[in-house]
Every structure is written in C-alpha cells, then in structure tokens.
Amino acid sequence: MKKPHALAALGALSQENRLDAYRLLVQAGPEGIAAGEIAGRLGVSPNTLTFHLDRLREADLVGVRRDGRSMIYAARYETMNALLGFLTDNCCGGESCAPVPACKPAPRRARVTA
C-alpha cells in the first residue's frame, strides 16, 4: 500500500460513524449488511449513513452490491490487511518479526431473536 492510499483509509476511518459502520461490517463477514440495517443498528439516518459509507467506499475499505432494492455493503478485508501491513511494515526495529496471520472475516454468529 502506498502512503496516499493509507492516508485516505485512515482519514475515512477517523470519524465516529464511519468507524462504527466499518467495525460492524468487519463483524458481519463477507456477506455484508444492507444499508438500512446498518442505519438501524447505528441509529443514524439513511442519508447520513450513505454519506459515510461513500467515504469508506472511496477509500476502498468497503464494497457495495445491489440485491433487489437493497444496497449491501461489505468490508474489503484485503484493503484492511494492506493498511495493517503498511502500519506495521517497519515494526520490531527493523528485525524480523514472527509471522502474523492475515486478518480473516469473523465467523457468522447465529442471530438471536426475541
């Protein structure tokens, strides 16, 4: 990852609603979540959420696909891994570090309904 792309990703994540949305998408896994559900879970208006998701999309941190009338957003794990790699590229004082496995999507949890 080049520095301008890292700065764009960090800038996109440096706002509370965007960080919350991104963390929710990471937890959701590669299937993603519909925009309306994200808005409901985070308690933000759909218009506000669209603005924030667009900033994350422009930074290549999330992708979006249409499913009928819904827009489904999902985290782009390869960008997250590249950003983490960029941030830790020179760790350990230049010495070889123990290999760290790449981040993977969290396993889907069964949804509990009341």
Buried (B, 14 or more C-beta within 10 A) or exposed (E): BEEEBBEBBEEBBEBEBBBBBBEBBBEBBEEBBBBEBBBEEBEBEEEEBEEBBBBBBEBBBBBBEEEEEEBBBBBBBEBBBBBBEBEEEEEEEEEEEEEEEEEEBEEEEEEEEE
